[in-house]
């Protein structure tokens, strides 16, 4: 099996890290290791980035629920700064002003209705939670009309409840600076303080009371794991009686003191190496994907599969990183399909809006309110819809091992022993091949195209994979 070695790694991310080095590798673990309290996400999660609540509800009903999607990740629901002079950039939503549930995506009632509607469709809701900081503005007005100053926000003591480092984070090898200085100018909350923890827990608890099922913890690396644990420890269960799902953003580089393993007792972590590594192989030789997800036993391994959330691209990396994005067309779709078919981590599928520059916000009215979703090349891209059939493949194949792997520069295929078979073709022409499927004899139908495939008594089949397309067979 091919093994890649990576040098110093750090995701390029303006809002959440000061690092800029490009990652250089692959690896991981396919064996699940879920926290004792079972709070890691499972199934397939779709990130409807900056979709308004009414549109999220409709997507849950019309597409996500019927496809078997486990959960939807929504953008931060708290009151955020409004920046009309900067044309309402996307990142204003990551600058909290208060914990009132009024954002450019809708108010509290609309949020509650969306959660209830998604639940009715069988889809859980995970909210992006900004706990590390408030705004980077000297003063302004929030989306619910709240006036604020740099460290003056409702319920907070501007002197005691913030860190006053005096400068932005510059040295990422200094743990104290990373967790106590301002991240790109954002007012840094003193999360070690009991009253700050209580206020943040009350916000998360309020979301739980509306039915939210869990949280993506934004910029988790910039808070000590003990602080996050203390905040989460104050929470009750979800409205469904479960422990809230938790996955944390911990971007890191070799040689840095803060590593994802510190945060695993609190929940899962986002695996930032996966997207660049998968994208590099998709652009190069597919042969290099052999062994993705298998532990090597060295320090370069990904975190355990059961505690890792993986993604081809995110709302951050598509604006400054190296992964494939919707702008890469079919290649991005193929990479996402592979992520869904291959058994490492919990897949987080990106759904973007079109943008021409880094700061551009979602389609909006003149007052900055996000418009209802329309799927179009220059509006909301809705790229998640192209891969929804593979959600079924993921569910059926479960933990079945990868067998009968083969790969060439432009094609690859593998069995999920006894449960399914997947093949991918990057070339501009259809590809035909005789393969060992690992499936019982019978006639199967490709869940992506509907074409019939006959598997003989020895598990062999002749398959034709469409140009720049996939083939996926499932048992039953």
C-alpha positions as CSV (number, residue, x, y, z in Angstrom):
1,X,0.0,0.0,0.0
2,X,1.2,3.5,-0.8
3,X,2.0,5.7,2.1
4,X,2.4,9.4,1.9
5,X,4.5,11.4,4.3
6,X,3.5,14.9,5.2
7,X,5.7,17.8,6.3
8,X,4.6,20.6,8.5
9,X,0.9,21.1,8.1
10,X,-1.4,24.0,8.7
11,X,-4.7,24.8,6.9
12,X,-4.8,28.3,5.3
13,X,-7.6,30.0,7.2
14,X,-7.9,33.7,7.7
15,X,-10.6,33.6,10.4
16,X,-9.4,30.6,12.4
17,X,-5.6,30.4,12.2
18,X,-2.5,32.3,11.4
19,X,-0.8,29.4,9.6
20,X,-0.3,29.1,5.9
21,X,1.8,26.1,5.2
22,X,0.3,23.6,2.8
23,X,-0.2,20.0,3.9
24,X,1.7,17.2,2.2
25,X,0.1,13.9,2.9
26,X,-2.6,11.1,3.7
27,X,-3.2,8.3,6.4
28,X,-5.7,7.5,9.1
29,X,-7.6,4.9,11.0
30,X,-10.7,3.0,10.0
31,X,-11.5,1.5,13.4
32,X,-14.1,3.4,15.3
33,X,-13.2,4.9,18.7
34,X,-16.2,6.8,20.0
35,X,-16.2,8.8,23.3
36,X,-17.7,7.0,26.2
37,X,-20.8,9.2,26.2
38,X,-21.4,8.6,22.5
39,X,-21.5,12.2,21.5
40,X,-19.6,11.9,18.2
41,X,-21.7,12.4,15.0
42,X,-22.6,9.4,12.8
43,X,-24.2,9.0,9.4
44,X,-23.8,11.8,6.7
45,X,-24.0,15.4,7.6
46,X,-24.8,18.1,5.0
47,X,-23.5,21.7,5.6
48,X,-26.1,24.1,4.2
49,X,-23.7,27.1,4.5
50,X,-25.6,30.3,5.3
51,X,-28.9,29.0,4.1
52,X,-31.9,30.8,5.6
53,X,-34.0,28.7,8.1
54,X,-37.1,28.4,5.9
55,X,-34.9,27.0,3.0
56,X,-33.2,24.6,5.3
57,X,-36.6,23.3,6.5
58,X,-37.7,22.8,2.9
59,X,-34.5,21.0,1.9
60,X,-34.9,18.6,4.9
61,X,-38.4,17.8,3.8
62,X,-37.8,17.5,0.0
63,X,-34.4,16.0,-0.2
64,X,-32.3,15.4,2.9
65,X,-34.8,13.3,4.8
66,X,-35.9,11.1,1.8
67,X,-32.2,10.5,1.0
68,X,-31.4,9.3,4.5
69,X,-29.1,12.2,5.5
70,X,-28.5,12.0,9.2
71,X,-28.1,15.7,10.0
72,X,-27.8,19.2,8.7
73,X,-25.1,21.7,9.9
74,X,-26.5,25.2,10.1
75,X,-24.6,28.5,10.3
76,X,-24.3,30.4,13.6
77,X,-27.8,31.3,14.8
78,X,-26.9,34.0,17.3
79,X,-27.1,37.7,16.8
80,X,-24.1,38.8,14.8
81,X,-22.5,42.1,13.7
82,X,-23.9,43.7,10.5
83,X,-21.4,45.3,8.1
84,X,-23.3,47.0,5.3
85,X,-20.3,49.1,4.5
86,X,-18.5,45.9,3.6
87,X,-21.5,44.5,1.7
88,X,-22.5,42.0,4.5
89,X,-19.5,39.6,4.2
90,X,-20.0,35.9,5.0
91,X,-17.7,36.1,8.1
92,X,-19.8,38.7,9.9
93,X,-21.9,35.7,11.1
94,X,-18.9,34.5,13.1
95,X,-18.8,37.7,15.1
96,X,-21.4,37.4,17.9
97,X,-23.0,40.5,19.4
98,X,-25.4,38.7,21.7
99,X,-27.0,35.3,22.1
100,X,-30.4,36.4,20.9
101,X,-31.5,34.0,18.1
102,X,-31.9,36.6,15.4
103,X,-29.6,36.5,12.4
104,X,-29.8,37.3,8.8
105,X,-31.2,33.8,8.2
106,X,-34.3,34.3,10.4
107,X,-35.6,34.9,13.9
108,X,-36.1,32.6,16.8
109,X,-39.5,31.4,15.6
110,X,-38.2,30.6,12.2
111,X,-35.3,28.7,13.7
112,X,-37.6,26.7,16.0
113,X,-39.9,25.9,13.0
114,X,-36.9,24.7,10.9
115,X,-35.7,22.4,13.6
116,X,-39.1,20.9,14.1
117,X,-39.6,20.5,10.4
118,X,-36.2,18.8,9.9
119,X,-36.9,16.4,12.8
120,X,-40.2,15.5,11.2
121,X,-38.2,14.6,8.1
122,X,-35.8,12.5,10.2
123,X,-32.9,14.9,10.0
124,X,-31.0,16.2,13.1
125,X,-29.8,19.7,13.3
126,X,-26.3,20.7,14.4
127,X,-25.6,24.4,15.0
128,X,-22.2,26.1,14.4
129,X,-21.4,27.5,17.8
130,X,-19.0,30.5,18.2
131,X,-17.8,30.4,21.8
132,X,-14.2,31.8,21.7
133,X,-14.9,35.4,20.9
134,X,-17.2,38.3,20.1
135,X,-16.6,40.9,17.3
136,X,-13.5,42.5,15.9
137,X,-15.3,45.9,15.6
138,X,-14.7,48.9,17.8
139,X,-18.5,49.5,17.9
140,X,-21.6,48.8,15.9
141,X,-25.1,47.3,15.8
142,X,-26.0,43.6,15.6
143,X,-28.6,41.8,13.6
144,X,-31.2,42.1,16.4
145,X,-30.5,45.8,16.9
146,X,-28.1,45.5,19.8
147,X,-25.5,48.2,20.1
148,X,-22.0,47.2,21.2
149,X,-18.4,48.2,21.7
150,X,-15.2,46.1,21.3
151,X,-15.6,44.5,24.7
152,X,-19.1,45.8,25.6
153,X,-21.8,43.3,25.0
154,X,-25.0,42.3,26.9
155,X,-24.3,40.4,30.1
156,X,-20.5,40.6,29.8
157,X,-18.1,42.6,32.0
158,X,-15.8,44.4,29.5
159,X,-12.9,44.3,31.8
160,X,-13.1,40.9,33.6
161,X,-14.8,38.7,31.0
162,X,-12.2,39.2,28.2
163,X,-8.5,38.6,27.8
164,X,-6.5,41.7,27.3
165,X,-3.4,40.4,25.6
166,X,-2.9,43.6,23.7
167,X,-2.3,42.1,20.3
168,X,-3.4,39.5,17.8
169,X,-2.1,35.9,17.8
170,X,1.3,35.9,16.1
171,X,3.2,32.9,17.5
172,X,1.3,29.6,17.0
173,X,4.0,27.7,19.0
174,X,3.0,29.6,22.1
175,X,0.0,27.9,23.7
176,X,-0.8,30.9,26.0
177,X,-0.8,33.3,23.0
178,X,-3.0,31.1,20.9
179,X,-5.6,30.7,23.6
180,X,-5.5,34.1,25.3
181,X,-4.7,36.7,22.5
182,X,-7.1,38.0,19.9
183,X,-7.7,35.8,16.9
184,X,-7.5,38.2,13.9
185,X,-8.7,41.1,16.1
186,X,-11.7,39.3,17.6
187,X,-12.4,40.2,21.3
188,X,-11.3,37.1,23.1
189,X,-13.6,35.8,25.9
190,X,-12.1,34.6,29.2
191,X,-13.6,31.2,29.0
192,X,-11.8,30.1,32.2
193,X,-14.2,32.4,34.1
194,X,-17.3,30.8,35.7
195,X,-19.6,33.6,34.6
196,X,-18.4,33.4,31.0
197,X,-18.9,29.6,31.0
198,X,-22.3,30.0,32.5
199,X,-23.4,32.5,29.8
200,X,-22.1,30.3,26.9
201,X,-23.7,27.2,28.4
202,X,-27.0,29.1,28.7
203,X,-26.8,30.0,25.0
204,X,-26.2,26.4,24.0
205,X,-28.9,25.2,26.4
206,X,-31.3,27.6,24.8
207,X,-30.6,26.0,21.4
208,X,-31.1,22.6,22.9
209,X,-34.5,23.7,24.2
210,X,-35.5,24.5,20.7
211,X,-34.6,21.0,19.6
212,X,-31.0,21.5,18.3
213,X,-29.2,18.1,18.4
214,X,-25.6,19.2,18.7
215,X,-22.8,21.6,17.9
216,X,-19.8,22.3,15.8
217,X,-17.5,24.2,18.1
218,X,-15.9,26.9,16.0
219,X,-12.2,27.8,16.7
220,X,-12.0,25.2,19.5
221,X,-8.2,25.3,19.3
222,X,-8.3,28.8,20.7
223,X,-9.9,27.6,23.9
224,X,-8.4,25.2,26.4
225,X,-10.0,21.8,26.2
226,X,-10.8,22.1,29.9
227,X,-12.8,25.2,29.3
228,X,-14.9,23.5,26.6
229,X,-15.4,20.5,28.8
230,X,-16.6,22.8,31.6
231,X,-19.1,24.5,29.3
232,X,-20.4,21.3,27.9
233,X,-20.7,19.8,31.3
234,X,-23.4,22.3,32.2
235,X,-25.6,21.1,29.4
236,X,-28.6,18.8,29.7
237,X,-29.7,16.3,27.0
238,X,-31.4,17.1,23.7
239,X,-35.2,17.3,23.4
240,X,-34.9,13.7,22.1
241,X,-33.2,12.7,25.4
242,X,-29.8,12.2,23.9
243,X,-26.3,13.6,24.8
244,X,-25.7,16.5,22.4
245,X,-23.4,15.7,19.4
246,X,-20.1,17.6,19.6
247,X,-17.5,18.0,16.9
248,X,-14.7,20.6,17.3
249,X,-12.6,22.6,14.9
250,X,-9.0,22.1,15.9
251,X,-6.6,23.2,13.1
252,X,-3.0,22.4,13.8
253,X,0.5,22.0,12.4
254,X,3.5,19.8,13.2
255,X,5.5,21.3,16.1
256,X,2.5,23.2,17.6
257,X,1.7,22.5,21.2
258,X,-2.1,22.3,20.7
259,X,-3.2,19.0,19.1
260,X,-6.6,17.4,18.4
261,X,-6.0,14.6,20.9
262,X,-6.5,17.0,23.8
263,X,-10.1,17.6,22.6
264,X,-11.2,14.0,22.0
265,X,-12.6,13.5,25.5
266,X,-15.1,16.3,24.7
267,X,-16.3,14.9,21.4
268,X,-15.2,14.4,17.8
269,X,-12.8,16.7,15.9
270,X,-12.8,18.0,12.3
271,X,-9.9,16.3,10.4
272,X,-8.3,19.2,8.4
273,X,-5.8,17.0,6.6
274,X,-8.4,14.9,4.8
275,X,-9.6,17.4,2.2
276,X,-6.2,18.5,1.0
277,X,-4.9,14.9,0.9
278,X,-8.0,13.6,-1.0
279,X,-7.9,16.6,-3.4
280,X,-4.2,16.1,-4.2
281,X,-4.8,12.5,-5.1
282,X,-7.9,13.4,-7.2
283,X,-5.8,15.9,-9.1
284,X,-2.9,13.5,-9.5
285,X,-3.0,9.7,-9.5
286,X,-6.0,7.9,-8.0
287,X,-3.5,5.1,-7.1
288,X,-2.4,7.3,-4.2
289,X,-5.7,6.8,-2.5
290,X,-4.9,3.2,-1.6
291,X,-4.6,2.9,2.2
292,X,-6.5,6.1,2.9
293,X,-8.0,5.6,6.3
294,X,-5.6,2.8,7.4
295,X,-3.4,3.5,10.5
296,X,0.3,3.3,10.1
297,X,1.1,3.5,13.8
298,X,3.1,6.7,13.5
299,X,2.5,10.3,14.5
300,X,1.2,11.1,11.0
301,X,-2.0,9.1,11.4
302,X,-5.3,10.9,11.4
303,X,-7.4,10.8,14.5
304,X,-9.6,7.6,15.0
305,X,-12.3,7.3,12.5
306,X,-15.1,7.3,15.0
307,X,-14.0,10.6,16.4
308,X,-13.2,12.4,13.1
309,X,-15.4,14.5,10.8
310,X,-14.1,14.7,7.3
311,X,-14.8,17.0,4.4
312,X,-13.5,17.7,0.9
313,X,-13.8,21.4,1.4
314,X,-15.3,23.8,4.0
315,X,-16.6,27.3,4.0
316,X,-13.1,28.4,5.1
317,X,-10.8,26.2,2.9
318,X,-12.7,26.9,-0.3
319,X,-11.7,30.5,0.1
320,X,-8.0,30.1,0.6
321,X,-6.9,26.5,0.9
322,X,-5.9,23.9,-1.6
323,X,-8.8,21.4,-1.6
324,X,-11.2,21.0,-4.5
325,X,-14.3,23.1,-4.4
326,X,-17.5,23.5,-6.4
327,X,-15.5,25.6,-8.9
328,X,-13.7,22.4,-9.9
329,X,-16.9,20.9,-11.2
330,X,-16.9,17.1,-11.8
331,X,-13.6,16.5,-10.0
332,X,-15.1,18.0,-6.8
333,X,-18.2,15.8,-7.2
334,X,-16.0,12.7,-7.6
335,X,-14.0,13.5,-4.5
336,X,-17.2,13.9,-2.5
337,X,-18.5,10.6,-3.8
338,X,-15.3,8.9,-2.8
339,X,-15.6,10.4,0.7
340,X,-19.1,9.0,1.0
341,X,-18.2,5.5,-0.3
342,X,-14.9,5.1,1.7
343,X,-15.3,4.1,5.4
344,X,-13.2,6.7,7.2
345,X,-14.8,9.3,9.5
346,X,-18.2,11.0,9.5
347,X,-18.6,12.8,6.1
348,X,-19.5,16.5,6.2
349,X,-20.8,17.4,2.7
350,X,-20.4,21.1,1.7
351,X,-23.2,23.0,0.1
352,X,-22.0,26.4,-1.1
353,X,-23.1,29.7,-2.5
354,X,-21.3,31.1,-5.5
355,X,-18.6,33.7,-4.8
356,X,-16.1,35.7,-6.8
357,X,-14.1,37.1,-3.9
358,X,-13.1,36.0,-0.4
359,X,-15.5,38.3,1.5
360,X,-18.6,37.9,-0.6
361,X,-21.7,37.0,1.4
362,X,-24.7,34.9,0.4
363,X,-27.4,36.2,-2.0
364,X,-29.1,38.9,0.0
365,X,-31.7,41.7,-0.1
366,X,-30.5,45.3,0.2
367,X,-30.7,45.2,4.0
368,X,-28.5,42.1,4.2
369,X,-31.2,39.6,4.8
370,X,-30.4,36.3,3.1
371,X,-32.7,35.5,0.2
372,X,-34.6,32.2,-0.1
373,X,-32.4,29.5,-1.7
374,X,-32.5,29.2,-5.5
375,X,-30.1,26.6,-6.9
376,X,-28.3,28.2,-9.8
377,X,-24.6,28.6,-10.9
378,X,-24.4,32.2,-9.6
379,X,-26.6,31.8,-6.5
380,X,-26.7,28.9,-4.1
381,X,-24.7,26.1,-5.8
382,X,-26.4,23.1,-4.0
383,X,-23.6,20.7,-5.0
384,X,-24.7,18.3,-2.2
385,X,-27.7,17.3,-4.3
386,X,-25.5,15.6,-6.9
387,X,-24.2,13.0,-4.4
388,X,-27.3,12.3,-2.3
389,X,-27.8,8.8,-3.8
390,X,-24.5,7.7,-2.2
391,X,-26.0,8.4,1.2
392,X,-27.8,5.1,0.8
393,X,-24.5,3.4,-0.1
394,X,-22.9,4.7,3.0
395,X,-25.8,3.5,5.2
396,X,-26.0,0.0,3.6
397,X,-22.2,-0.7,3.7
398,X,-21.8,0.5,7.3
399,X,-18.5,-0.9,8.7
400,X,-18.0,-3.5,6.0
401,X,-14.2,-3.6,5.2
402,X,-12.7,-2.5,1.9
403,X,-11.7,-5.4,-0.3
404,X,-10.8,-6.0,-4.0
405,X,-9.2,-2.6,-4.4
406,X,-7.9,-1.7,-7.8
407,X,-6.8,1.7,-9.2
408,X,-5.3,3.2,-12.3
409,X,-4.4,6.8,-12.9
410,X,-8.0,7.7,-13.9
411,X,-10.2,4.9,-12.4
412,X,-10.5,3.1,-9.1
413,X,-12.9,0.6,-7.6
414,X,-13.4,-1.4,-4.4
415,X,-15.8,-3.6,-2.6
416,X,-17.4,-3.1,0.8
417,X,-17.3,-6.8,1.4
418,X,-20.7,-8.4,1.0
419,X,-22.5,-5.1,1.2
420,X,-21.6,-2.9,-1.8
421,X,-19.3,-2.1,-4.7
422,X,-18.1,1.4,-5.8
423,X,-16.1,2.5,-8.8
424,X,-15.0,6.0,-10.0
425,X,-13.9,7.2,-13.4
426,X,-12.2,10.6,-13.8
427,X,-11.6,10.2,-17.5
428,X,-13.6,12.0,-20.2
429,X,-14.6,8.6,-21.7
430,X,-16.6,5.7,-20.2
431,X,-14.5,2.9,-18.8
432,X,-15.4,-0.8,-18.9
433,X,-13.7,-3.4,-16.7
434,X,-14.2,-6.9,-15.2
435,X,-14.1,-6.7,-11.4
436,X,-14.5,-8.8,-8.3
437,X,-17.4,-7.2,-6.4
438,X,-17.5,-9.2,-3.2
439,X,-21.2,-9.4,-3.7
440,X,-23.6,-12.4,-3.9
441,X,-24.7,-13.5,-7.3
442,X,-27.6,-11.5,-8.8
443,X,-28.7,-8.5,-10.8
444,X,-28.0,-5.1,-9.2
445,X,-28.8,-1.6,-10.3
446,X,-26.4,1.2,-10.0
447,X,-27.9,3.6,-7.5
448,X,-26.5,6.6,-9.3
449,X,-27.5,5.8,-12.9
450,X,-30.0,3.0,-12.6
451,X,-28.0,0.8,-15.0
452,X,-28.2,-3.0,-14.4
453,X,-25.1,-5.0,-13.5
454,X,-25.0,-8.8,-13.3
455,X,-22.8,-10.5,-10.7
456,X,-22.0,-14.1,-11.3
457,X,-21.6,-16.9,-8.8
458,X,-17.9,-16.1,-8.2
459,X,-18.7,-12.4,-7.4
460,X,-17.4,-11.2,-10.8
461,X,-19.1,-8.6,-12.9
462,X,-18.3,-6.5,-16.0
463,X,-19.0,-2.8,-15.2
464,X,-19.1,0.3,-17.2
465,X,-18.4,3.5,-15.3
466,X,-19.6,6.7,-17.0
467,X,-17.2,9.4,-18.0
468,X,-16.4,11.6,-15.0
469,X,-18.9,9.5,-13.1
470,X,-19.4,6.8,-10.5
471,X,-21.0,3.4,-10.1
472,X,-22.4,2.1,-6.8
473,X,-24.1,-1.2,-6.1
474,X,-25.7,-2.1,-2.8
475,X,-26.8,-5.5,-1.5
476,X,-30.5,-5.9,-1.2
